[in-house]
Amino acid sequence: MSKEEIAVSFSNGEFDKIIEHLSDEADWEIVGDIKFIGKPAIVENCTQVSAYFRSVNTTFTTLNVIVQDNKVVVNGTGKFTRDSQVLSFVAACDLYEFDNNGKILNITSYCIPTEET
């Protein structure tokens, strides 16, 4: 997978596709919420988030992807529904930094609850 494909997969909640592309020393900060340090902590959180995603209908829309050297930025939206009712809608931006082996070193996520437009 390319860096762009890895980043878009992670941003769209397809965590099982990218686990092997995480550096052992990776960290993931969800700004204003929590920081996960090390691959095991990130994988554990991805497992929990995946369980939530399976309990609702999810619609991810990727709006922009910017790739430069070892950095990738993905922004888009996520809509979460159950029984035709919108539970939440978020605008999100994820910044990825990769090491020289193509593994994710850092993820910084901005997730802003908002109204669907």
KAZIUR-V684962 format. One line per field, one symbol per residue. phi: phi as a letter, one per 20 degrees, with the letter a starting at -180 (. if undefined). A space follows every 50 residues. Layout:
phi: ???
This chain:
phi: .fgffffffffemefffdgfeeffefccdegncbcddnggfffffgffff ffgfecedcdceebcccblecccccaccdccblmdfeaccecbdddcdef endfebccddcdfbefd
